[in-house]
Amino acid sequence: MQQPFDRIIRGDLVLPDRILPDGYVAVRGEAIAAIGQGAPPPAASVEDHSGRFVLPGLVDGHMHTASSIGWPGIEGATMSAAAGGVTTCCDMPYDIPLPVTDAAIFRDKVEHLHRLAHVDVALYGTIRKDGGVEKIAELAEAGASAFKLSTYEYDAVRFPRINGPLMRRAFAEIAKTNLMVAVHNEDQELVEALTAEAKAAGRRDPIQHCVTRPPLAENLANNAIFEIGLETGAHVHIAHSSLARGFEIAEAFRRAGARSSGEACVHYLCMTEEDVVRLEGFGKCNPPFRSAAEVERMWGAIADGAVAYVSTDHAPWQRERKTYNGDIFAVGAGLTGMQSFAPLMFTLLEERGLPLTIMARLCAAEPARYHGLDPKKGRIEVGSDADLCVIERGDFTFDQAKILDRPEFQHSAYHGRRMRGRVAATYLRGRAVWDGEKVLAKPGDGRFVPRQHRRAVELPEAGA
């Protein structure tokens, strides 16, 4: 006789294609053993979230835990992830002091994850500015979910610019792995020239951050990386498009036979250039916020199915590095976004009257698929990890003082923003790790999640 389930979690289940009112998720061990509606089957415990929405735990396909303080940053970032409904982080390789450029560094980072992480983590790999293409195969074998390269240099070691010839060699090698290669997409020469012009004119005010990184900087880079992808057969992915035009370019290259895609960050769905003026350094990220009209075009790209997934690009810098003191160019570029992810995306959809299924698809199922973490992650279906994000609808205000990270990272572009929902609970592999008030997970409860398979990602047909 089959034993009762270990746990039942009740609520309105939000799937990528439909909502199941009065639903339940039955958990056995760490996995989903059954889903249904109505009266649930027997279980050792029942957690009743009736009237609330139960989504798959969010999968953030683009975030940085260790770019500012090194691997100790894993602890706070993953704690805020649990509070933000994120159960799997896909962490970028641009760490202090060294980026993840070979299997030894990769394995060392995995060991730190197993000591520090509160939620599960997948890892990107990268290459050095002076080479390292020969390490790509071993990084893939170690379980990397994707690779990341950049057309813009922030640091010659930690976050280098990869020139065209080296990128071509790297793409050709990555193509053999079937893994995606995401690229930071800004043209360095144009940005440097415009920045020099602004400084020469004595302009260092916040709006200059947007002026010196115009849409053209993105589109030049987008065309270059997709051309190299078309030649090499690599799956090339825009790491963060602030422009609907980026998705149009990706589609045009797919029509030509390329494997091309792109993601949006949640801030490009709501923030504008006016917010950079208002927030000063705390609104600085790369690429920068665009116009209100561009925000509308981005939502059009989502409606058209052109956006691969939505991420946070969570990149916390210490408060002093984000404080504007008369020179916007001296301020660190990056936003905190983990704890606000689920409430904000929920709110944006509610404000626009759009279905919550979009959130289940673009913030969980699709990032998991693009990173080869499916079917383990990103889904509410039998056999998947019992990772869940429970959202309570209501009238809430986001307070940066409640961000669960080091005090120097308790700042947010969304401080004071009215939210239409909050994360009432987060479950990781069947266990509650956030109860709406505090994180229940301990450092080390999170695990490294290797890529589950090497199948190439199926991309949407051009014009579909």
KEZALO-779679 format. One line per 4 residues: number of its first residue (from 1); their letters; for each residue x, y, z of C-alpha. Coordinates in nm, 4 decimals. Example, Ala and Ser with C-alpha at 12.3 -4.5 7.8 and 13.67 -1.06 7.14 Angstrom:
<pts>
1	AS	1.2300 -0.4500 0.7800  1.3670 -0.1060 0.7140
</pts>
This chain:
<pts>
1	MQQP	0.0000 0.0000 0.0000  0.1435 0.3390 -0.1008  0.2227 0.5690 0.1903  0.0640 0.9151 0.2165
5	FDRI	0.2500 1.2041 0.0602  0.5015 1.3883 0.2740  0.3447 1.7283 0.2182  0.0540 1.8918 0.0391
9	IRGD	0.0757 2.2571 -0.0661  -0.2581 2.4085 -0.1600  -0.3389 2.7180 -0.3649  -0.4213 2.8359 -0.7164
13	LVLP	-0.1532 2.6725 -0.9312  -0.0021 2.8964 -1.1991  0.1376 2.6984 -1.4928  0.2868 2.8373 -1.8156
17	DRIL	-0.0364 2.7772 -2.0061  -0.3173 2.7834 -1.7489  -0.4189 2.8422 -1.3865  -0.5653 2.5601 -1.1782
21	PDGY	-0.7891 2.7153 -0.9083  -0.8137 2.5298 -0.5784  -0.5137 2.3211 -0.6724  -0.2603 2.1227 -0.4813
25	VAVR	0.0972 2.0026 -0.5172  0.1772 1.6714 -0.3496  0.5395 1.6239 -0.2471  0.7237 1.3014 -0.1804
29	GEAI	1.0866 1.3444 -0.0790  1.2201 1.6408 -0.2754  1.0065 1.6018 -0.5857  0.6549 1.6716 -0.7017
33	AAIG	0.4654 1.3418 -0.6914  0.1198 1.4631 -0.7966  -0.0757 1.7765 -0.8836  -0.4494 1.8198 -0.8921
37	QGAP	-0.7529 2.0228 -0.7950  -1.0109 1.9960 -0.5206  -0.9822 1.7772 -0.2143  -0.6165 1.6717 -0.1763
41	PPAA	-0.4994 1.3175 -0.1020  -0.3708 1.2178 0.2451  -0.0348 1.3606 0.3497  0.1800 1.3859 0.6592
45	SVED	0.1331 1.7647 0.6526  -0.0789 2.0163 0.4635  0.0170 2.3787 0.4062  -0.2908 2.5676 0.2980
49	HSGR	-0.2319 2.8712 0.0776  -0.5900 2.8835 -0.0490  -0.6588 3.2181 -0.2127  -0.2930 3.2618 -0.2968
53	FVLP	-0.1063 3.1851 -0.6178  0.1397 2.8953 -0.6262  0.3966 2.9355 -0.9045  0.7050 2.7313 -0.9829
57	GLVD	1.0046 2.8618 -0.7922  1.1557 3.1344 -1.0061  1.4732 3.0597 -1.2012  1.6843 3.3725 -1.2384
61	GHMH	1.8827 3.3149 -1.5541  2.1217 3.6062 -1.4978  2.2617 3.7278 -1.1670  2.5936 3.8006 -0.9946
65	TASS	2.6685 3.6801 -0.6433  3.0429 3.7383 -0.6279  3.1273 4.0386 -0.8452  3.1802 4.2845 -0.5604
69	IGWP	3.3068 4.0892 -0.2561  3.3917 3.7507 -0.4032  3.2399 3.4177 -0.3089  3.1229 3.5326 0.0370
73	GIEG	2.8572 3.7256 -0.1584  2.6883 3.3940 -0.2347  2.5413 3.3802 0.1148  2.3507 3.7089 0.1135
77	ATMS	2.2456 3.6954 -0.2512  2.0889 3.3512 -0.2127  1.9210 3.4521 0.1125  1.7498 3.7419 -0.0641
81	AAAG	1.6684 3.5020 -0.3484  1.4703 3.2806 -0.1115  1.2784 3.5849 0.0134  1.2155 3.6905 -0.3482
85	GVTT	1.0654 3.3581 -0.4575  1.3794 3.2550 -0.6508  1.4753 2.8916 -0.5941  1.7441 2.8595 -0.8627
89	CCDM	2.0050 3.1227 -0.9485  2.2126 3.1030 -1.2675  2.5238 3.2783 -1.1467  2.7577 3.4742 -1.3699
93	PYDI	3.1291 3.3860 -1.3817  3.2746 3.7341 -1.3266  3.3894 3.6834 -0.9692  3.6499 3.8463 -0.7465
97	PLPV	3.9405 3.7801 -0.7612  3.9237 3.5497 -1.0638  3.6484 3.4678 -1.3120  3.5385 3.1071 -1.3664
101	TDAA	3.7686 3.0185 -1.6562  3.8620 2.6557 -1.5890  3.7318 2.3433 -1.4190  3.9464 2.3889 -1.1067
105	IFRD	3.7993 2.7338 -1.0342  3.4551 2.5971 -1.1216  3.4872 2.3111 -0.8709  3.6150 2.5492 -0.6040
109	KVEH	3.3085 2.7686 -0.6558  3.0823 2.4637 -0.6259  3.2422 2.3854 -0.2888  3.1696 2.7393 -0.1713
113	LHRL	2.8107 2.7080 -0.2920  2.7646 2.3964 -0.0842  2.8838 2.5891 0.2229  2.7096 2.9209 0.1629
117	AHVD	2.4030 2.8969 -0.0634  2.0462 2.9152 0.0676  1.8897 2.8137 -0.2666  2.0075 2.6081 -0.5624
121	VALY	2.2592 2.7555 -0.8055  2.3662 2.6844 -1.1644  2.6908 2.8299 -1.2957  2.8142 3.0053 -1.6082
125	GTIR	3.1692 2.9674 -1.7346  3.3819 3.2122 -1.9337  3.7268 3.2583 -2.0915  4.0229 3.4881 -2.0325
129	KDGG	4.0981 3.7984 -2.2343  4.4154 3.6327 -2.3627  4.2605 3.2946 -2.4443  4.1391 2.9901 -2.2587
133	VEKI	3.9332 2.8454 -2.5426  4.0857 2.5056 -2.4655  3.9138 2.5130 -2.1229  3.5624 2.5373 -2.2668
137	AELA	3.5105 2.1620 -2.2977  3.6158 2.0956 -1.9384  3.3849 2.3690 -1.8079  3.0959 2.2113 -1.9966
141	EAGA	3.1916 1.8710 -1.8589  3.1986 2.0165 -1.5053  2.8314 2.1078 -1.5446  2.8237 2.4691 -1.6626
145	SAFK	2.4733 2.5694 -1.7699  2.5963 2.8341 -2.0166  2.8886 3.0572 -2.1072  2.9209 3.4344 -2.0834
149	LSTY	3.1438 3.6688 -2.2852  3.1431 4.0454 -2.3227  3.1972 4.3022 -2.5968  3.2637 4.5645 -2.3261
153	EYDA	3.5398 4.5622 -2.0668  3.4796 4.6453 -1.7021  3.7968 4.4844 -1.5754  4.0771 4.3285 -1.7785
157	VRFP	4.0794 4.0174 -1.5582  3.7421 3.9847 -1.3887  3.5163 4.1123 -1.6716  3.7202 4.1514 -1.9937
161	RING	3.6269 4.2491 -2.3443  3.6701 3.9557 -2.5829  3.7791 4.0731 -2.9263  3.6289 3.9457 -3.2497
165	PLMR	3.8939 3.6875 -3.3462  3.8992 3.5308 -2.9996  3.5197 3.5397 -2.9775  3.5024 3.3570 -3.3101
169	RAFA	3.7299 3.0814 -3.1790  3.5370 3.0591 -2.8526  3.1983 3.0442 -3.0243  3.3178 2.7625 -3.2494
173	EIAK	3.4271 2.5620 -2.9455  3.1108 2.6397 -2.7478  2.9027 2.5263 -3.0456  3.0411 2.1750 -2.9936
177	TNLM	2.8921 2.1663 -2.6410  2.5381 2.2748 -2.7430  2.5470 2.5225 -2.4541  2.4233 2.8781 -2.4941
181	VAVH	2.6730 3.1644 -2.4900  2.5286 3.4864 -2.3475  2.7032 3.8097 -2.4409  2.7108 4.1492 -2.2712
185	NEDQ	2.6109 4.3587 -2.5703  2.7571 4.7102 -2.5823  3.0057 4.8467 -2.8355  3.3079 4.9625 -2.6374
189	ELVE	3.4542 5.2051 -2.8909  3.1275 5.3997 -2.9237  3.0668 5.4144 -2.5481  3.4247 5.5260 -2.4782
193	ALTA	3.4084 5.7985 -2.7451  3.0765 5.9358 -2.6195  3.1950 5.9222 -2.2596  3.5080 6.1173 -2.3471
197	EAKA	3.2949 6.3794 -2.5233  3.0663 6.4159 -2.2202  3.3585 6.4537 -1.9813  3.5268 6.7082 -2.2103
201	AGRR	3.2042 6.9111 -2.2024  3.1958 6.8950 -1.8221  2.8859 6.6721 -1.8232  2.8952 6.4075 -1.5522
205	DPIQ	2.5329 6.4319 -1.4367  2.3196 6.1136 -1.4138  2.1463 6.1402 -1.7521  2.4872 6.1214 -1.9206
209	HCVT	2.4942 5.7540 -1.8329  2.2066 5.7030 -2.0792  2.3385 5.9512 -2.3360  2.6794 5.7853 -2.3585
213	RPPL	2.5363 5.4320 -2.3932  2.2733 5.4874 -2.6649  2.0676 5.2181 -2.8389  2.3219 5.2158 -3.1200
217	AENL	2.5842 5.0778 -2.8803  2.3662 4.7744 -2.8190  2.2651 4.7224 -3.1791  2.6205 4.7373 -3.3119
221	ANNA	2.7207 4.4696 -3.0635  2.4103 4.2599 -3.1322  2.4797 4.2431 -3.5037  2.8460 4.1574 -3.4484
225	IFEI	2.7843 3.8708 -3.2065  2.5051 3.7205 -3.4148  2.7193 3.7326 -3.7294  2.9882 3.5344 -3.5493
229	GLET	2.7207 3.2969 -3.4240  2.5843 3.2500 -3.7742  2.9270 3.1484 -3.8996  3.0205 2.9210 -3.6081
233	GAHV	2.6817 2.7600 -3.5352  2.6865 2.8664 -3.1702  2.3678 2.9514 -2.9835  2.4330 3.3214 -2.9166
237	HIAH	2.2126 3.4985 -2.6646  2.1814 3.8679 -2.5788  2.2464 3.8705 -2.2048  2.0192 4.1698 -2.1446
241	SSLA	1.8389 4.3585 -2.4164  1.6989 4.6950 -2.3100  1.5550 4.7335 -2.6601  1.2816 4.5585 -2.8527
245	RGFE	1.5109 4.6043 -3.1523  1.7462 4.3458 -3.0008  1.4802 4.0774 -3.0295  1.4018 4.1852 -3.3856
249	IAEA	1.7694 4.1442 -3.4761  1.7768 3.7999 -3.3113  1.4734 3.6966 -3.5151  1.6268 3.8251 -3.8386
253	FRRA	1.9358 3.6144 -3.7766  1.7217 3.3080 -3.6959  1.5563 3.3611 -4.0318  1.9035 3.3447 -4.1862
257	GARS	1.9761 3.0180 -4.0069  2.1468 3.1407 -3.6909  2.0789 3.0172 -3.3387  2.0048 3.3539 -3.1781
261	SGEA	1.7981 3.4659 -2.8798  1.7823 3.7305 -2.6093  1.6490 3.8013 -2.2630  1.4962 4.1056 -2.0988
265	CVHY	1.5672 4.2182 -1.7449  1.2685 4.3085 -1.5330  1.3871 4.6683 -1.4894  1.3626 4.7274 -1.8645
269	LCMT	0.9918 4.6512 -1.8336  0.9234 4.9405 -1.5973  1.2125 5.1851 -1.5479  1.2936 5.4848 -1.7703
273	EEDV	1.5609 5.7495 -1.8195  1.3688 5.9718 -1.5783  1.4350 5.7136 -1.3094  1.8104 5.7478 -1.3648
277	VRLE	1.7777 6.1208 -1.2967  1.5665 6.0498 -0.9879  1.7709 5.7624 -0.8479  2.1134 5.8898 -0.9554
281	GFGK	2.3732 5.6167 -0.8928  2.1153 5.3748 -0.7550  1.9535 5.3672 -1.0981  2.2743 5.2996 -1.2902
285	CNPP	2.2992 4.9700 -1.4754  2.4334 4.8592 -1.8121  2.2711 4.8805 -2.0573  2.0886 5.1809 -1.9082
289	FRSA	1.7174 5.2435 -1.8680  1.5498 5.3669 -2.1864  1.2466 5.5806 -2.2733  0.8875 5.5201 -2.1669
293	AEVE	0.8096 5.4434 -2.5313  1.0793 5.1761 -2.5321  0.9261 5.0159 -2.2226  0.6032 4.9794 -2.4207
297	RMWG	0.7904 4.8273 -2.7131  0.9509 4.5777 -2.4741  0.6070 4.4648 -2.3590  0.5146 4.4299 -2.7243
301	AIAD	0.8123 4.1981 -2.7698  0.6862 3.9858 -2.4794  0.3388 3.9737 -2.6345  0.4956 3.8635 -2.9640
305	GAVA	0.6840 3.5776 -2.7977  1.0191 3.7291 -2.8961  1.1714 3.7351 -2.5447  1.3467 3.4154 -2.4339
309	YVST	1.3030 3.4872 -2.0643  1.3076 3.7632 -1.8011  1.5923 3.7927 -1.5502  1.7139 4.0338 -1.2803
313	DHAP	2.0835 4.0902 -1.3607  2.1145 4.1217 -0.9829  2.4562 4.2840 -0.9325  2.4908 4.4376 -0.5863
317	WQRE	2.7560 4.6968 -0.5138  2.8333 4.8527 -0.1784  2.6282 5.1626 -0.1022  2.9329 5.3895 -0.1218
321	RKTY	3.0062 5.2628 -0.4722  2.6504 5.3462 -0.5807  2.6375 5.6942 -0.4267  2.6515 5.9799 -0.6767
325	NGDI	2.8967 6.2527 -0.5810  2.8888 6.4643 -0.8930  3.0337 6.2065 -1.1355  2.7946 5.9405 -1.2652
329	FAVG	3.0827 5.7714 -1.4490  3.2526 5.6907 -1.1164  2.9490 5.5020 -0.9848  2.9268 5.1213 -1.0002
333	AGLT	2.6833 4.9800 -1.2573  2.4378 4.7223 -1.1266  2.1106 4.6861 -0.9379  1.9910 4.4696 -0.6518
337	GMQS	1.6973 4.2677 -0.7791  1.6604 3.9271 -0.6159  1.4185 4.0065 -0.3339  1.2052 4.2318 -0.5529
341	FAPL	1.1870 3.9910 -0.8498  0.8655 3.8013 -0.7828  0.6703 4.0931 -0.6263  0.7699 4.3264 -0.9086
345	MFTL	0.6973 4.0902 -1.1975  0.3644 3.9986 -1.0387  0.2831 4.3684 -0.9987  0.3732 4.4604 -1.3564
349	LEER	0.1480 4.1877 -1.4934  -0.1370 4.2841 -1.2618  -0.1049 4.6520 -1.3550  -0.1315 4.5651 -1.7229
353	GLPL	-0.4071 4.3092 -1.6809  -0.1855 4.0368 -1.8220  -0.2049 3.6696 -1.7249  0.0219 3.5355 -1.4502
357	TIMA	0.1016 3.2439 -1.6786  0.3562 3.4791 -1.8393  0.5472 3.4829 -1.5110  0.5464 3.1030 -1.4803
361	RLCA	0.6761 3.0790 -1.8352  0.9307 3.3613 -1.8628  1.0602 3.3642 -1.5047  1.0738 2.9886 -1.4398
365	AEPA	1.0087 2.7394 -1.7206  1.1992 2.9145 -2.0000  1.5143 3.0156 -1.8114  1.5342 2.6575 -1.6824
369	RYHG	1.4992 2.5296 -2.0394  1.7567 2.7667 -2.1860  2.0055 2.6632 -1.9176  1.9377 2.2918 -1.9606
373	LDPK	1.7988 2.2576 -1.6065  1.4708 2.1104 -1.7254  1.2795 1.9063 -1.6282  1.4337 1.9285 -1.2808
377	KGRI	1.3741 2.3019 -1.2401  1.1195 2.5624 -1.3443  0.8042 2.3508 -1.3608  0.5126 2.2352 -1.1526
381	EVGS	0.4880 1.8849 -1.2867  0.5363 1.5311 -1.1619  0.9039 1.4441 -1.1247  1.0322 1.8010 -1.1046
385	DADL	1.1900 1.9377 -0.7893  0.9221 2.0687 -0.5525  1.0354 2.4307 -0.5918  0.7474 2.6721 -0.5393
389	CVIE	0.6851 3.0447 -0.5019  0.3630 3.1431 -0.3219  0.2335 3.4941 -0.3877  -0.0299 3.6733 -0.1853
393	RGDF	-0.2192 3.9488 -0.3623  -0.2549 4.2738 -0.1671  -0.1299 4.6291 -0.1227  0.2348 4.6311 -0.0159
397	TFDQ	0.5290 4.8695 -0.0314  0.8810 4.7504 -0.1091  1.1234 4.8501 0.1662  1.4932 4.8251 0.0921
401	AKIL	1.5712 4.8016 0.4638  1.4164 4.4531 0.4573  1.6551 4.3198 0.1921  1.8184 4.0131 0.3444
405	DRPE	2.1795 4.0761 0.2605  2.4721 4.2650 0.4073  2.3810 4.6199 0.5191  2.5888 4.7734 0.2393
409	FQHS	2.3686 4.5930 -0.0159  2.0369 4.7056 0.1327  1.9460 4.9468 -0.1442  1.6967 4.9135 -0.4274
413	AYHG	1.5737 5.1079 -0.7276  1.2250 4.9956 -0.6183  1.2384 5.1353 -0.2652  0.8956 5.2780 -0.1812
417	RRMR	0.7261 5.1265 -0.4847  0.3738 4.9993 -0.4339  0.3501 4.6290 -0.5002  0.0341 4.4302 -0.5674
421	GRVA	0.1741 4.1117 -0.4228  0.4308 3.9706 -0.1855  0.6089 3.6378 -0.1519  0.4205 3.4597 0.1247
425	ATYL	0.6287 3.1414 0.1082  0.9093 2.9801 -0.0902  0.9713 2.6042 -0.1090  1.2980 2.4489 -0.2192
429	RGRA	1.2839 2.0795 -0.3025  0.9707 2.0396 -0.0913  1.0947 2.2273 0.2131  0.9879 2.5768 0.3181
433	VWDG	1.2857 2.8134 0.2971  1.0879 3.1394 0.3407  0.7705 3.1815 0.5452  0.6859 3.5373 0.4476
437	EKVL	0.8804 3.6864 0.7359  1.2113 3.5056 0.7659  1.4420 3.2745 0.5740  1.4267 2.9227 0.7121
441	AKPG	1.7121 2.7840 0.5007  2.0643 2.7730 0.6346  2.3851 2.8444 0.4429  2.4680 2.5254 0.2593
445	DGRF	2.1068 2.4118 0.2159  2.1349 2.5196 -0.1450  2.2989 2.2920 -0.3991  2.4864 2.3259 -0.7231
449	VPRQ	2.2621 2.2249 -1.0131  2.4588 2.1012 -1.3134  2.3152 2.1204 -1.6608  2.0885 1.8183 -1.6895
453	HRRA	2.1498 1.7396 -2.0560  2.3394 1.8584 -2.3625  2.0453 1.8915 -2.5994  2.0444 2.2082 -2.8058
457	VELP	1.7770 2.4550 -2.7003  1.4833 2.4593 -2.9396  1.4347 2.8199 -3.0451  1.1163 2.9819 -3.1788
461	EAGA	1.0783 2.9879 -3.5531  1.1456 3.3249 -3.7116  0.8177 3.4973 -3.7827  0.6207 3.2490 -3.5705
</pts>
